[in-house]
Amino acid sequence: MSNLTSSIQLTRQSTYKLNNGSHIPVIGFGTYLLDASQAADLTYQALKDGYRHIDTALAYHNEKEVSQGIKRFLKDHPEVQRSDIWFTTKIDTQSLGYEETKKAVERIKNDVKDNIEYVDLILIHSPLASKARRLGTYQYLQELVLNPNDAPLIVKSIGVSNYGVDHLEELFNWEGYLIKPVLNQLELHPWLPRLELREYLYKHEILAEAYSPLTQGYKLDDPELLAISKESGLTPAEILLKWSFLQGFIVLVKSDKPTRIQQNLDILPQGKKDDDELQEGVNLGVVSLNPDIIEKLNKPESHVVLTWGGKDPTLFKDA
C-alpha cells in the first residue's frame, strides 16, 4: 500500500469491491449533524446531484428523514433503482450488547424499512464499551446477515467504525466470529493518516472509509495547506479530498449547503464506470495531485484527533 500515488482513475459512479463481493460507491454523503427538519430535503438534493451513497446513524437522530429523502428521490426518478443507492447506518454506543442491539435494530426497522426496504450496511459506531457488549452486538449483526428470513430487517453487510487493531484482533480471535467486517470507518486526513492501522486493514481485506476528510474545517486555514492552495490553484477542500481519494479511501463528505454538496462531488469526474471497468482502465476520469503536493501533505508521524473530544476511540481500552 503506497501513500505516494499521484493519480487514480475514478469517476463519481465508481465503486470499490468489498470483501463480501458487494460494491460500495467511492464517495458518500454524510448526514452527521444534519437536523431532522433538513435531512430529507438535503438527502434528496445529494441524490439529485449524483451521490449514490448515504451515511447516517442512530446517534444522528435523522435516519427516518434520510430514508424518506431516498424514497422520494426514487419515486421521482424511476430510472434509478433502490439497488443503485447504498445506505449505511450505525449502532450507537449506548445500544451495544446483544439484547440492546436487537432493540436498536427494531428502531432502525421502524424508521427506515417502509422507505428503503433494506439496509446495505450496519456498523458498530465505536468500540467504547466492554468486550462482552462489543461482541454481543457483532453476534446479533452476524445473525441478521446469516438468517435474513428470520431477521426483522434485511441487512446485507456489516462492519465497524473507530476500531483499532486491538479491537479487530479481539473480534478475529472470538470463537463466535463468522463474518469479516467489510470496512472500518475512521477519522482520516493528512494530520491523522493512521498508517499502521491502514496496513492492518489492507492485510485483512477491510476497506478504510474516511470521515471528516475536510477536518471539520479545523485545518482549512492551516498555513502549509494555504501555501499549497496558492501554489496549485486548488482550494484547500479540493486538495484534501483529492488526497483522500489518492489514499484509496471511501470518502464521506457532508454539508448542509446545497452548493457545497455539489462542489464536493465535483472533485470526481463524470462517467458511468463501475469497479470492474475501473480496473480495466477504460475511458475513465482521473483524480490527480502533483507528487510534490502529496509529499508535503503526507505526515506519517502525525496523530491529531479532531473528533471525539480529541480522544482517539481506536486506542480505547476496557476499564
SULPEGI-V429012 format. One record per pair of residues at least 24 apart in sequence whose C-alpha atoms are under 8 Angstrom apart, sorted by sequence separation. I is the first residue (numbers start at 0). J is the second residue. D is the distance in whole Angstrom. If there is no record, write none. Layout:
i->I j->J d->D
i->I j->J d->D
This chain:
i->26 j->50 d->7
i->27 j->51 d->7
i->28 j->52 d->6
i->29 j->53 d->6
i->30 j->54 d->6
i->31 j->55 d->7
i->156 j->180 d->8
i->157 j->181 d->6
i->158 j->182 d->5
i->159 j->183 d->5
i->160 j->184 d->4
i->161 j->185 d->5
i->181 j->205 d->5
i->182 j->206 d->4
i->183 j->207 d->5
i->184 j->208 d->4
i->185 j->209 d->5
i->186 j->210 d->5
i->187 j->211 d->7
i->188 j->212 d->5
i->26 j->51 d->8
i->27 j->52 d->4
i->28 j->53 d->5
i->29 j->54 d->5
i->30 j->55 d->5
i->31 j->56 d->8
i->35 j->60 d->7
i->39 j->64 d->5
i->43 j->68 d->5
i->47 j->72 d->7
i->156 j->181 d->7
i->158 j->183 d->6
i->159 j->184 d->7
i->160 j->185 d->6
i->161 j->186 d->8
i->180 j->205 d->7
i->181 j->206 d->7
i->182 j->207 d->6
i->183 j->208 d->6
i->184 j->209 d->6
i->185 j->210 d->6
i->186 j->211 d->6
i->187 j->212 d->6
i->188 j->213 d->7
i->241 j->266 d->7
i->26 j->52 d->7
i->27 j->53 d->5
i->28 j->54 d->6
i->29 j->55 d->6
i->33 j->59 d->8
i->35 j->61 d->5
i->38 j->64 d->6
i->39 j->65 d->5
i->42 j->68 d->5
i->43 j->69 d->6
i->46 j->72 d->7
i->62 j->88 d->8
i->182 j->208 d->7
i->184 j->210 d->7
i->186 j->212 d->7
i->188 j->214 d->7
i->213 j->239 d->6
i->237 j->263 d->8
i->240 j->266 d->7
i->24 j->51 d->7
i->27 j->54 d->7
i->32 j->59 d->6
i->34 j->61 d->7
i->38 j->65 d->5
i->39 j->66 d->7
i->41 j->68 d->8
i->42 j->69 d->7
i->212 j->239 d->7
i->213 j->240 d->7
i->24 j->52 d->6
i->31 j->59 d->6
i->33 j->61 d->7
i->36 j->64 d->8
i->39 j->67 d->6
i->40 j->68 d->6
i->43 j->71 d->7
i->95 j->123 d->8
i->212 j->240 d->7
i->23 j->52 d->8
i->30 j->59 d->7
i->35 j->64 d->6
i->39 j->68 d->4
i->43 j->72 d->6
i->237 j->266 d->7
i->38 j->68 d->7
i->39 j->69 d->8
i->88 j->118 d->8
i->30 j->61 d->8
i->53 j->84 d->8
i->55 j->86 d->8
i->56 j->87 d->8
i->57 j->88 d->7
i->58 j->89 d->8
i->87 j->118 d->7
i->90 j->121 d->7
i->92 j->123 d->8
i->212 j->243 d->7
i->51 j->83 d->7
i->52 j->84 d->6
i->53 j->85 d->6
i->54 j->86 d->6
i->55 j->87 d->6
i->56 j->88 d->4
i->57 j->89 d->6
i->58 j->90 d->8
i->86 j->118 d->6
i->87 j->119 d->6
i->88 j->120 d->6
i->89 j->121 d->5
i->90 j->122 d->6
i->91 j->123 d->7
i->92 j->124 d->6
i->164 j->196 d->6
i->51 j->84 d->5
i->52 j->85 d->5
i->53 j->86 d->5
i->54 j->87 d->5
i->55 j->88 d->5
i->56 j->89 d->4
i->57 j->90 d->6
i->58 j->91 d->6
i->86 j->119 d->5
i->87 j->120 d->5
i->88 j->121 d->5
i->89 j->122 d->5
i->90 j->123 d->5
i->91 j->124 d->5
i->92 j->125 d->6
i->95 j->128 d->7
i->121 j->154 d->7
i->163 j->196 d->7
i->51 j->85 d->6
i->52 j->86 d->6
i->53 j->87 d->6
i->54 j->88 d->6
i->55 j->89 d->7
i->56 j->90 d->7
i->57 j->91 d->6
i->81 j->115 d->7
i->85 j->119 d->6
i->86 j->120 d->6
i->87 j->121 d->6
i->88 j->122 d->6
i->89 j->123 d->6
i->90 j->124 d->6
i->91 j->125 d->7
i->92 j->126 d->7
i->118 j->152 d->8
i->120 j->154 d->6
i->125 j->159 d->7
i->126 j->160 d->8
i->209 j->243 d->8
i->52 j->87 d->8
i->56 j->91 d->7
i->85 j->120 d->8
i->87 j->122 d->8
i->89 j->124 d->5
i->92 j->127 d->6
i->96 j->131 d->7
i->97 j->132 d->7
i->117 j->152 d->6
i->118 j->153 d->6
i->119 j->154 d->6
i->120 j->155 d->6
i->121 j->156 d->7
i->122 j->157 d->6
i->123 j->158 d->7
i->124 j->159 d->6
i->125 j->160 d->5
i->126 j->161 d->7
i->164 j->199 d->7
i->92 j->128 d->7
i->96 j->132 d->4
i->100 j->136 d->6
i->117 j->153 d->5
i->118 j->154 d->5
i->119 j->155 d->5
i->120 j->156 d->5
i->121 j->157 d->5
i->122 j->158 d->5
i->123 j->159 d->5
i->124 j->160 d->5
i->125 j->161 d->5
i->126 j->162 d->6
i->134 j->170 d->7
i->141 j->177 d->7
i->95 j->132 d->5
i->96 j->133 d->6
i->97 j->134 d->8
i->98 j->135 d->8
i->99 j->136 d->8
i->116 j->153 d->8
i->117 j->154 d->6
i->118 j->155 d->7
i->119 j->156 d->6
i->120 j->157 d->5
i->121 j->158 d->6
i->122 j->159 d->5
i->123 j->160 d->6
i->124 j->161 d->7
i->125 j->162 d->7
i->138 j->175 d->7
i->141 j->178 d->6
i->11 j->49 d->8
i->95 j->133 d->6
i->96 j->134 d->7
i->97 j->135 d->4
i->101 j->139 d->7
i->117 j->155 d->8
i->120 j->158 d->7
i->122 j->160 d->6
i->138 j->176 d->8
i->212 j->250 d->7
i->11 j->50 d->8
i->12 j->51 d->8
i->96 j->135 d->5
i->97 j->136 d->5
i->100 j->139 d->7
i->134 j->173 d->8
i->209 j->248 d->6
i->212 j->251 d->7
i->213 j->252 d->8
i->95 j->135 d->7
i->96 j->136 d->5
i->97 j->137 d->8
i->112 j->152 d->7
i->126 j->166 d->7
i->207 j->247 d->8
i->208 j->248 d->5
i->209 j->249 d->6
i->210 j->250 d->7
i->211 j->251 d->7
i->212 j->252 d->7
i->95 j->136 d->6
i->97 j->138 d->7
i->207 j->248 d->5
i->208 j->249 d->4
i->209 j->250 d->5
i->210 j->251 d->5
i->211 j->252 d->7
i->245 j->286 d->8
i->97 j->139 d->6
i->206 j->248 d->7
i->207 j->249 d->6
i->208 j->250 d->6
i->209 j->251 d->6
i->210 j->252 d->7
i->244 j->286 d->8
i->245 j->287 d->7
i->108 j->151 d->7
i->206 j->249 d->8
i->208 j->251 d->7
i->66 j->110 d->8
i->67 j->111 d->8
i->70 j->114 d->5
i->108 j->152 d->6
i->62 j->107 d->8
i->66 j->111 d->6
i->69 j->114 d->7
i->70 j->115 d->6
i->241 j->286 d->7
i->69 j->115 d->7
i->105 j->151 d->7
i->241 j->287 d->7
i->242 j->288 d->8
i->63 j->110 d->5
i->67 j->114 d->6
i->104 j->151 d->8
i->105 j->152 d->8
i->241 j->288 d->7
i->62 j->110 d->6
i->63 j->111 d->5
i->66 j->114 d->6
i->104 j->152 d->8
i->62 j->111 d->7
i->66 j->115 d->6
i->57 j->107 d->7
i->189 j->239 d->8
i->238 j->288 d->8
i->188 j->239 d->7
i->242 j->293 d->7
i->189 j->242 d->8
i->188 j->243 d->7
i->187 j->243 d->8
i->24 j->85 d->7
i->23 j->85 d->7
i->227 j->292 d->7
i->56 j->124 d->8
i->224 j->296 d->8
i->217 j->305 d->8
i->215 j->305 d->8
i->214 j->305 d->7
i->192 j->297 d->8
i->194 j->299 d->7
i->192 j->298 d->7
i->193 j->299 d->8
i->189 j->296 d->6
i->191 j->298 d->8
i->192 j->299 d->6
i->189 j->297 d->6
i->190 j->298 d->6
i->189 j->298 d->6
i->192 j->301 d->7
i->193 j->302 d->7
i->191 j->301 d->6
i->192 j->302 d->7
i->190 j->301 d->5
i->191 j->302 d->5
i->189 j->301 d->8
i->190 j->302 d->6
i->191 j->303 d->5
i->190 j->303 d->5
i->191 j->304 d->7
i->190 j->304 d->8
i->186 j->304 d->8
i->186 j->306 d->8
i->19 j->156 d->8
i->166 j->313 d->8
i->163 j->312 d->8
i->164 j->313 d->8
i->162 j->312 d->7
i->163 j->313 d->4
i->161 j->312 d->6
i->162 j->313 d->5
i->163 j->314 d->6
i->161 j->313 d->5
i->18 j->179 d->8
i->19 j->181 d->7
i->18 j->181 d->6
i->17 j->181 d->6
i->17 j->182 d->8
i->127 j->312 d->7
i->18 j->204 d->6
i->126 j->312 d->7
i->17 j->204 d->8
i->18 j->205 d->7
i->125 j->312 d->7
i->126 j->313 d->8
i->130 j->317 d->7
i->17 j->205 d->7
i->127 j->315 d->7
i->129 j->317 d->6
i->17 j->206 d->7
i->126 j->315 d->7
i->128 j->317 d->7
i->127 j->317 d->8
i->54 j->251 d->8
i->0 j->198 d->7
i->0 j->201 d->8
i->45 j->257 d->8
i->44 j->257 d->7
i->48 j->261 d->6
i->41 j->255 d->7
i->50 j->264 d->7
i->45 j->260 d->7
i->49 j->264 d->8
i->41 j->257 d->7
i->45 j->261 d->7
i->48 j->264 d->8
i->37 j->255 d->8
i->27 j->249 d->8
i->29 j->251 d->6
i->31 j->253 d->7
i->33 j->255 d->7
i->25 j->248 d->8
i->26 j->249 d->6
i->27 j->250 d->6
i->28 j->251 d->6
i->29 j->252 d->5
i->30 j->253 d->6
i->25 j->249 d->5
i->26 j->250 d->5
i->27 j->251 d->5
i->28 j->252 d->5
i->29 j->253 d->5
i->30 j->254 d->8
i->24 j->249 d->8
i->25 j->250 d->6
i->26 j->251 d->6
i->27 j->252 d->6
i->28 j->253 d->6
i->29 j->254 d->8
i->26 j->252 d->8
i->15 j->249 d->8
i->7 j->244 d->8
i->7 j->245 d->6
i->26 j->264 d->8
i->6 j->245 d->6
i->5 j->245 d->7
i->4 j->245 d->6
i->4 j->246 d->7
i->2 j->245 d->8
i->2 j->246 d->6
i->1 j->246 d->8
i->22 j->274 d->8
i->11 j->264 d->7
i->11 j->267 d->5
i->10 j->267 d->5
i->11 j->268 d->6
i->12 j->269 d->8
i->9 j->267 d->7
i->10 j->268 d->5
i->11 j->269 d->6
i->12 j->270 d->6
i->13 j->271 d->8
i->16 j->274 d->7
i->9 j->268 d->7
i->10 j->269 d->6
i->11 j->270 d->7
i->12 j->271 d->6
i->13 j->272 d->6
i->14 j->273 d->6
i->15 j->274 d->6
i->10 j->270 d->6
i->12 j->272 d->6
i->13 j->273 d->5
i->14 j->274 d->5
i->10 j->271 d->7
i->12 j->273 d->6
i->13 j->274 d->6
i->10 j->272 d->7
i->13 j->277 d->7
i->9 j->277 d->7
i->8 j->277 d->7
i->8 j->280 d->7
i->10 j->283 d->7
i->9 j->283 d->6
i->10 j->284 d->5
i->8 j->283 d->6
i->9 j->284 d->5
i->10 j->285 d->7
i->8 j->284 d->6
i->9 j->285 d->6
i->8 j->285 d->4
i->9 j->286 d->6
i->7 j->285 d->6
i->8 j->286 d->6
i->6 j->285 d->7
i->7 j->286 d->5
i->6 j->286 d->6
i->7 j->287 d->6
i->6 j->287 d->4
i->5 j->287 d->5
i->6 j->288 d->6
i->5 j->288 d->5
i->5 j->289 d->6
i->5 j->290 d->5
i->4 j->290 d->8
i->3 j->290 d->7
i->5 j->293 d->7
i->3 j->293 d->7
i->3 j->294 d->7
i->2 j->297 d->8
